[in-house]
Amino acid sequence: MKRIKLILVFFMMAMAVFAQSGIEGKWKSVDEETGEITSVVKITIRGGKLFGKIIELTEADDPNQTCTECTDYRKGQKVIGMEIITNLDKRGGVWEGDDGILDPENGKIYDCKIWLEDGKLKVRGYISFLYRTQTWIRA
């Protein structure tokens, strides 16, 4: 009986680790200059495409903040609840797409690549050969 319990405990621990190894879930975005957490983004896969929605901002931010600089359908929307990553396709181990990520601070939309590396999420926004990559950590 003890063996069965031990096997079950090991199996449950392995499943918990495996469940957290995927890209879906909650991720803390980190400002690369200050190292501070800026938001929590929930990453989901729907219809084979990757999406990300801001579900939490840091305490210093106004919880009713809206995207005043956005030029698309998100203009005037609250930042909390806003989908900032849209329609990324999986190509190998990388999720990518044109016009895939929005910076709600300046309203600009960038092409995007996202991938897992050493348990962290690499999020790259780019225009042509100019890019910026952030490292997000699991929430």
Phi, psi and omega in degrees: 000321179296323178298317180297316178298317180297318178296318179296317178297315178299316180298316180295320178295318179296320179295322179295318178294316180297320182296328181274355184275348180280172183280334181290147178135194182261133183231139176269122175278140186239129175289120185291340179277317184260340184078006182273149175288132180253330180196171171242128182243131177264119180263129178226160174243123179229125179059032179079006180242152183262137179225154177219132183235134176289125179246349181202141173247164177294162182300331183289338182276149176290121181294344179259012180304138178242164180271090181282336182269351180297145180246000180250204183298347181272356180302128179082354178287150172295141180292319175290123183098353182280135175278114182256343176243126184223140168054042177276138178259147178273126177230101187070230179265012184239137172263132181208161178182154176285145180050044188268342183220138180251136170263104185292347178287324181241358177077005182276145180246133184237155166297157189215146170227138179224135177207159176270137177214116181054041178078003179245157180261124176263124182238115183244123171255139184208156170230117182058238181262359177270129182210164174223131180245129175253153173250119178257150180244151182294136180278000000 
